[in-house]
Structure formats: structure tokens, C-alpha cells
Amino acid sequence: MYILNMKNSKFIIDKFAKLIEQGLVSSKDFTSELFNILKSKRDEFVLKMKLTSKDEFEVLSKRVENLENKIGKLEKKKNKKIKQVKKS
């Protein structure tokens, strides 16, 4: 874990050094480059973790909710049938 953090730290430090070498010392340029670097690292992480986008997540959660409702209905039907059999 420590080695991985060192790699990431070195990557970020190298990026900062390149920025300074290129003369991007204004705060706006520095800030925008910093955000670009962090976004690219975040995107790499998301890709490695195989996470879904927000839209995909919403679609999947709706599917799961529909399936849970169907399961609930089936369980209720099953319980009714079992009660009817026991009464007679």
C-alpha cells in the first residue's frame, strides 16, 4: 500500500514540476491543471474498480426495486395459498 501511495505521490509531484517548468504559474492555470490531474486519476480509479455511472446505477436500482416488488407479491400469494390449505 505504501509503495502505491509513493507512486501516486511521485506522479503528482512530476506533474507539478512539469507545470512549473512550462511557466504555468498563474493561480488559475495551476488550479485548472490540478483539477485535470485529479479528475484523470479519479477516472482511472473508477475504471479499475469497474464502477457504474450515475445513469447506469439509477437504471439498475429501478430494476432491483421492480424485482423486489415482484418477489414480495409472489411471497404474499404463496402465504395465502398455504393459509387456505391449512384452513380446510
Secondary structure as a PSIPRED ss2 file (coil, helix, strand):
# PSIPRED VFORMAT (PSIPRED V4.0)

   1 M C   1.000  0.000  0.000
   2 Y H   0.000  1.000  0.000
   3 I H   0.000  1.000  0.000
   4 L H   0.000  1.000  0.000
   5 N H   0.000  1.000  0.000
   6 M H   0.000  1.000  0.000
   7 K H   0.000  1.000  0.000
   8 N H   0.000  1.000  0.000
   9 S H   0.000  1.000  0.000
  10 K H   0.000  1.000  0.000
  11 F H   0.000  1.000  0.000
  12 I H   0.000  1.000  0.000
  13 I H   0.000  1.000  0.000
  14 D H   0.000  1.000  0.000
  15 K H   0.000  1.000  0.000
  16 F H   0.000  1.000  0.000
  17 A H   0.000  1.000  0.000
  18 K H   0.000  1.000  0.000
  19 L H   0.000  1.000  0.000
  20 I H   0.000  1.000  0.000
  21 E H   0.000  1.000  0.000
  22 Q H   0.000  1.000  0.000
  23 G C   1.000  0.000  0.000
  24 L C   1.000  0.000  0.000
  25 V C   1.000  0.000  0.000
  26 S C   1.000  0.000  0.000
  27 S H   0.000  1.000  0.000
  28 K H   0.000  1.000  0.000
  29 D H   0.000  1.000  0.000
  30 F H   0.000  1.000  0.000
  31 T H   0.000  1.000  0.000
  32 S H   0.000  1.000  0.000
  33 E H   0.000  1.000  0.000
  34 L H   0.000  1.000  0.000
  35 F H   0.000  1.000  0.000
  36 N H   0.000  1.000  0.000
  37 I H   0.000  1.000  0.000
  38 L H   0.000  1.000  0.000
  39 K H   0.000  1.000  0.000
  40 S H   0.000  1.000  0.000
  41 K H   0.000  1.000  0.000
  42 R H   0.000  1.000  0.000
  43 D H   0.000  1.000  0.000
  44 E H   0.000  1.000  0.000
  45 F H   0.000  1.000  0.000
  46 V H   0.000  1.000  0.000
  47 L H   0.000  1.000  0.000
  48 K H   0.000  1.000  0.000
  49 M H   0.000  1.000  0.000
  50 K C   1.000  0.000  0.000
  51 L C   1.000  0.000  0.000
  52 T C   1.000  0.000  0.000
  53 S C   1.000  0.000  0.000
  54 K H   0.000  1.000  0.000
  55 D H   0.000  1.000  0.000
  56 E H   0.000  1.000  0.000
  57 F H   0.000  1.000  0.000
  58 E H   0.000  1.000  0.000
  59 V H   0.000  1.000  0.000
  60 L H   0.000  1.000  0.000
  61 S H   0.000  1.000  0.000
  62 K H   0.000  1.000  0.000
  63 R H   0.000  1.000  0.000
  64 V H   0.000  1.000  0.000
  65 E H   0.000  1.000  0.000
  66 N H   0.000  1.000  0.000
  67 L H   0.000  1.000  0.000
  68 E H   0.000  1.000  0.000
  69 N H   0.000  1.000  0.000
  70 K H   0.000  1.000  0.000
  71 I H   0.000  1.000  0.000
  72 G H   0.000  1.000  0.000
  73 K H   0.000  1.000  0.000
  74 L H   0.000  1.000  0.000
  75 E H   0.000  1.000  0.000
  76 K H   0.000  1.000  0.000
  77 K H   0.000  1.000  0.000
  78 K H   0.000  1.000  0.000
  79 N H   0.000  1.000  0.000
  80 K H   0.000  1.000  0.000
  81 K H   0.000  1.000  0.000
  82 I H   0.000  1.000  0.000
  83 K H   0.000  1.000  0.000
  84 Q H   0.000  1.000  0.000
  85 V H   0.000  1.000  0.000
  86 K H   0.000  1.000  0.000
  87 K H   0.000  1.000  0.000
  88 S C   1.000  0.000  0.000
